[in-house]
Amino acid sequence: MKKLLSLLAIAGLALSFTAQAADAPAAGAAAPAKAPTAQQSRMKTCNADAGNKNLKGDERKAFMKECLSADKQAKQQDKMKSCNAEAGSKNLKGDARKAFMKECLSNKPAG
């Protein structure tokens, strides 16, 4: 009985080592690293800022939400300024200006 238990233990260890070796990538076949997306970069920056400020719990959540949305707000404000300036340079008034602004602001930003 002791021999059977010993054999089962050894077999279990052998299988676990084999499974780990199969999960590990081959030494020369490392996958190329992907560049982080813009969202991942913002997340990393905001996370570091929250860590530097020692924020925890709800304060950290609120800070992260504000930090991650700040970039969107800045882009929208820049878009509004450029569309407004363009409408002004075209001397648009009334309904023509409203239609132009709606079209300009709904267009996706280049890039």
C-alpha positions in Angstrom: 0.0 0.0 0.0 2.9 2.4 0.8 4.5 1.7 -2.5 1.2 2.5 -4.3 0.9 5.8 -2.5 4.5 6.7 -3.2 4.1 5.9 -6.9 0.9 8.0 -7.0 2.7 10.9 -5.3 5.7 10.7 -7.7 3.3 10.5 -10.7 1.4 13.5 -9.4 4.6 15.5 -9.1 5.8 14.4 -12.6 2.5 15.5 -14.1 2.6 18.9 -12.4 6.1 19.6 -13.6 5.1 18.5 -17.1 2.0 20.8 -17.0 4.2 23.8 -15.9 6.7 23.1 -18.7 3.9 23.0 -21.3 2.5 26.4 -20.0 5.9 28.1 -20.1 6.8 29.6 -23.6 9.9 28.2 -25.3 13.1 30.1 -24.5 13.6 31.4 -28.0 9.9 31.8 -28.9 8.9 34.7 -26.8 5.9 36.6 -28.2 6.7 40.2 -29.3 5.5 42.8 -26.8 2.6 44.9 -27.9 2.7 48.7 -27.5 0.2 49.8 -24.9 -3.0 51.5 -26.1 -3.8 55.1 -25.3 -6.3 53.9 -22.6 -3.6 51.6 -21.0 -1.1 54.5 -21.0 -3.7 56.8 -19.3 -4.6 54.1 -16.8 -0.9 53.6 -15.9 -0.3 57.4 -15.5 -3.5 57.9 -13.4 -2.7 54.8 -11.3 0.8 56.1 -10.6 -0.6 59.6 -9.6 -3.2 57.9 -7.3 -0.4 55.9 -5.7 1.8 59.0 -5.2 -1.2 60.7 -3.4 -1.8 57.6 -1.3 -5.4 57.5 -2.2 -7.5 54.5 -1.1 -11.1 53.3 -1.5 -13.7 55.7 -2.7 -11.2 58.6 -2.9 -9.1 56.5 -5.3 -12.1 55.5 -7.4 -13.2 59.2 -7.7 -9.7 60.3 -8.6 -9.3 57.6 -11.3 -12.7 58.4 -12.8 -11.8 62.1 -13.0 -8.3 61.4 -14.3 -9.4 59.0 -17.0 -12.2 61.3 -18.3 -10.1 64.5 -18.2 -8.5 63.6 -21.5 -11.9 63.2 -23.2 -13.0 66.5 -21.9 -9.9 68.3 -23.2 -10.3 66.8 -26.6 -14.0 67.8 -26.7 -13.1 71.4 -25.7 -10.4 71.6 -28.3 -12.8 70.3 -30.9 -15.4 72.9 -29.8 -12.8 75.7 -30.1 -11.7 74.7 -33.6 -15.3 74.3 -34.9 -16.3 77.6 -33.4 -13.3 79.4 -35.0 -14.1 77.8 -38.3 -17.7 78.8 -38.1 -16.6 82.4 -37.3 -14.2 82.5 -40.2 -17.0 81.5 -42.5 -19.3 84.2 -41.1 -22.1 81.6 -40.4 -25.2 82.8 -38.5 -28.4 81.2 -37.2 -29.5 77.9 -38.6 -26.5 77.7 -41.0 -24.1 78.0 -38.0 -26.1 75.4 -35.9 -26.0 72.9 -38.8 -22.3 73.5 -39.3 -21.5 73.1 -35.6 -23.5 69.9 -35.4 -21.7 68.4 -38.4 -18.3 69.6 -37.2 -18.7 68.3 -33.7 -20.1 65.0 -34.8 -17.2 64.2 -37.0 -14.6 61.8 -35.6 -11.3 63.4 -34.8 -8.5 62.7 -37.3 -5.9 60.2 -36.0 
